[in-house]
Amino acid sequence: MWQKYSEKIYLKKRKRRVAISTLVIFVLIPLTVYVGIHYWNDYNFMLVSVLILLYVMAPFFMMFERKKPRARELVLVAVMTALTALGNIVCYITIPFQAGTAMAIVSGIALGPEAGFLVGALARFLCNFFLGQGPWTPWQMFCWGILGFFAGLVFNKNDLDRKKSDHFRVMAGPVTGVLLAAAAAWIDARIRGGGFFGWRLYLFGAAGMLGGFLIQRKRLPVDDITLAVYGFLTTFIIYGGIMNVAALVFNSYVSASGLTISWDSLKILYISGVPYDATHACGSAFFLYVFGEKVIRKVERVKIKYGIYR
């Protein structure tokens, strides 16, 4: 009886945290980026980056409501942040893949959506001290953070020991939605004109993926193939879709770029961004397939061994 009551309280608090996190991510952070662009002319991008970090820390520390956070819990988040940043820097120097994107997704699954957003945003902020800070930093922080946040929501790590033959069936809904959306995008391109490889891939793909998740109404299991497919779709559609808009915004301030904030300019960036976004998505899928499940299992063992939060 007491266990059921405690579980109800936990679920109620978790829903409240997720609601606050969603408000911060989709309202407060975009509003801050908008203010930075239009009123600060992107010159105070470091201030915007720090504000984003402060925003995402609030939902994370709500996890420790009515108890003090123990050092072991904060150390785990710090270690995942360091691994995410280091992995991305090493790959940037050696191979044209971004391991950090995969690690942000893994962190969200292993530590929860709030911690996943914090790890993604903080790791990107640290990365850019080595790879170059600029007006793109808040956008990249938001993208990595949102990938970690979504992964924490849609994956069910309690099914780690489930038979793998059953796993991909759960991913069938989102994949089918994306395929149907791609077919609709191709038909729309044939009827209305314009290229298929461009904004249609991102816009129709996002609608198809969201529709697939809503119809499926099941949390995804953690296995190599599901992680790889999910990583490819979300990296290409979400990260690529947002960063192409970001490229338009901060390039519009450079007169030599010849770009203005317009639909035609955005279509050009979406077309030119497909190869890079596809390569980025393939890299995320590769790292998630090879290392994703193994890292999540290791983190789960650490959490059990040291009695770290759910």
N, C-alpha and C positions, 0 to 999 in steps of 0.2 A: 504493500500500500504506500509506504513512505517512498519507495523507489519510483513508483509511478508518479507520485506528486513531485518529486525532485526532477524527474524527466520533463514533466509539463512546465515547471518553472524554467528549466534550462532552455526548452524549445521556445518559450515565450520571450526570454531574454535574447535568444539568438535571432529571432525574427525582428526584434526591435533594433538590434545591432545592424542587421542586414538592411533594414529600412533607412537607418541613419547613414550607413555607408553609401547606399544608393543615392540618397539626397546629396551627399558630399561629392560623389563622383560625377553625377550627371547634371548637377545644378551649380554647386559652389565652385568646383574646379574649372568647368568651362567658362563661368562668369569671370573668374580671376584671369584666365588666359585672354578673354575678350578685353578686359580692362587693360591688361598689359599691352595688347596689340594697338588698341585705338587711342588710349590716353597716354601710354608711356612709349609708344612707337617701338616696342620690342627692345628698347635699350636696357630696361631693368629686368631682363630675363632671369637673372640670378635671384632677384627678389621674388619673382613669380614662382621659381623652382622651390625656394625655401618655404613659401606660403603653402604650396601643394603638399610638401612633406609634413608641415604642421597640421594641415587638414586631415591627412590620412592617418596620423598618429592617434587622433581622438577616437575613431571607431575601434582601432586596435587595442587601446588601453581600456576600452569599455569591456573587453573580454575579462579583465581582472576586477570587475565590479565587486565591491565588498571584500576584497582581499588584495594584499600587496603582491605585485608581480615578483616572482622569484628570479634570481639571477640566471638560473638554468634555462628559463623560458625565454628571456631576452637574448641570452647567448645563442640559442638555437636560431632565432630570427637573424641575429647578426652574422652567424656562420653562413646561413643560406644567402644572405645579401652579399657577403664577400665572395662566395662561390659563384654566384650569378654574375657579379661584376668581373671577377677574375677570368671566368670561362669566356666571357664575351671579348675581353681584351686579348687573351691568348689566341682566340680564333681570328680576331681582326688582324693580328700580326701574321698568322700562319696560313689560314684557309679562308675562303670568302663566305663563311657561314657565321651566323650569330648564335652561339650556344646560349647566350644570356636570355633570349626569348623563350627557349625551351625550359630553362631553369626557372623563369618567372612563372610559367604554367605549372611546373612541378611544385614550386613553393606554395601556390594557391591550393593545390590538391592536398598537399601534406600538412599545411599549417592552417588552412581555412581561408575564406575570401578576404577578410580584413587584413590578416597578416600577409596574404598573397599580394594585395595591392601595395602594402607598405614595402615589401621586399622588392617588387618590380620597380616602383618609383624611386626608392632610395638607391638601388643598384644602378639604375640608369644615370642618376645624378652623379654617382661616384665614377662611373665609366667615362663620362664626358670630361672629367678632370684630366684624363689621359688621351681621350680621342678628340676632344675639342668641345668647349662649351659654346653656346650660341642661342639664338632665338628658337632653335629647334628643340632645345633641352626640355622645356615644360611639356611639349607635345609628346616627345619620346617617353618621358616619365609617365604621362597619362596612359599611353598605349601599352607599355609594359605592365603598368599597374592594373589596367582593366583586363588584360589577358589573365593575370593572376587571380583577379577577383572573380571573373566568370568561371575559370577552372575550378575554383573552390566551391562554386555554387552547383555546377552541373555534374561533377564527378562524385562517385560514392566509393571512397577508399575502403569501406567496410567489406567490399566484395573482392578483396585482393586474392583470396583463396578459392574463388568460384571457378568452375570449369571454363577454360578458355574457349572451348568450342561454342559456348553460349554467348560470348561477349559481343561479337560484332553485330549480333541481331539488334542490340540496343542502339547501336550507332546507325542502323539502317534508316531510321526516320530522318535525321538531319541530312544524311548523304543523299537520300532520295529527294528531299526538298531542294537541295542545292542543284542536283542534276535537272530536276524539272524547271527550276528557275533559270538555269543556263539555257535550256531548250527554249523557254519563253523569251529570254534575251536575244537568242539567235533569230527567232521568228520576228520579234519586234524590230531588229536591225534590218531584216529583209523587207519588212513592210514600210517602215518609216525612213529607212536609209540611215547611213552612218555606219561606223565600224562596230563589230562585235567585241573586239579586244580593246576595251576601254572602260568607260564608266558603267556600262551595263553589267560587266562581270562583277563589279563591286556592289552595285546597288541591288541588282536582281539576286546575286549570291547571298547578300545579307538578309534579304527578305525570305529567300528559300531556306536558309539555315535557321532563322528564327521560327519560321512556320513549322519546320521539321521538329524542332525541340518542343514547341507548344503542342503539336499533335502527339508526339511520342510520350511526353509527360513522364519520363523515367530518367533518373540520374545515371550517368554513364559509368560503366565499370572501368577499373584501372588495368589495362593490359597493353602490350606493345602496339598492336595494330590500331586499337581505338585511340590511344594517345597520339600516334602518328597522324592519323586521319584528322582528328580534332585539331592538332597543332597546325597542320597544313591549312585547313579551312579558316581557322580564326586568325592566323598570322597573315594570310593573304587578304582576307576580306576586312577584318577589323583594323589590324595594324596598317596594312597598305592603304586601305580606304581613308583612314584618318590622316596619315602622313602625307598623302597626296594633296589633301586640302591644306595641310600645314605648309607644304612646299610652295603652294600658290600664294599663301598669305605672306610669308617672309621674303619670297622672291619678288613680290609686287613692289616692295620698297627699294629694290635694286633697279635703277633705271636701265642698266645695261642688259638686264634679263629680257626686257621687252614684254613682260607679262603684267597684266592688270587683273584685278579681281573680277572675273567674268566667267560665264558658263563656258564660253569657247576656250578660254585659257585652262579651265579646269579639265575639260575634255582632253586637251593636249597632254596635260600632266598624267591623266589616268592612262592614256595610251602608252606614253613613254615609260610609265611606272610598272607596267605589267611584267617585263622581264626581271627587273630587280625584285619586285614583290614575290614573283614565282620562285626565284632563287632563294630568297629569304625564307619562304614557306617550306621549301624542300629541305633547307638546313634545319629548321625547327622539327620537321617530321623525322629527319634522320636521327637527331639527337634524342628525341622522345622515344623513338623505336628502340634505339640501342641502350640508352641509359635511363629513360624515364621511370619505368616500373621499378628498376633496381634501386634508384635513389629514393623513391617514395617508400619502399620497404625498409631501407636503412633508417630513414627519418622516423618511421613508425616504431622501429625497434628502440631508437633513442628515446622517444616519447614514453614508451612503456617502461623502459629501464629506469628513467629518472622521474617518472610520475608527472609528466608535463601535461598541461591542459588538453582538453578534447580538441 
